[in-house]
């Protein structure tokens, strides 16, 4: 991949991560409870995309207000877990995977 292609790919990856950030957070929390900084590290390690703490915590507060996650204060910070509603939402998201992939693939059709 040349530099221009790599730069384009990196930008597209960042945009996709940002646009699906709520679902990425819910998906990760469906596997285990995490702090906000743990979520930042996960996104950076998996997608090579460094999201600001402000962005992540804004999403965490939004998801908490929607009742999809619950934060609990501990010695190491606030640890977030999925609620029953959050589990239902991530299950619906995962069940829609083929439709979502179809939408993305449709971007490349003439």
MOSUL-V834453 format. One line per field, one symbol per residue. ss: DSSP state (h for helix, s for strand, l for the rest). psi: psi as a letter, one per 20 degrees, with the letter a starting at -180 (. if undefined). burial: I if it has 9 or more other C-alpha atoms within 8 Angstrom, else O. A space follows every 50 residues. Layout:
# MOSUL-V834453
ss->???
psi->???
burial->???
This chain:
# MOSUL-V834453
ss->llhhhhhhhhhhhhhhhhhlhhhhhhhhhhhllsshhhhhhhhhhhhlll llhhhhhhhhhhhhhlllssssssllsssssslhhhhhhhhhhhhlhhhh hhhhhhllll
psi->prgggggggggggggggghjgghgggggihhqqrrghhgggghgggjkoo qqhggghggggghghijhrppppahjapppqqrghgggghggghijghgg hggghhhiq.
burial->OOOOOIOOOOOOIIOOIOOOIIIIIIIIIIOOIIIIOOIIIOIIOOOOIO IOIOOIIOIIOOIIOOIIIIIOOOOOOIIIIIIOIIIOIIOOIOOOOOOO OOOOOOOOOO
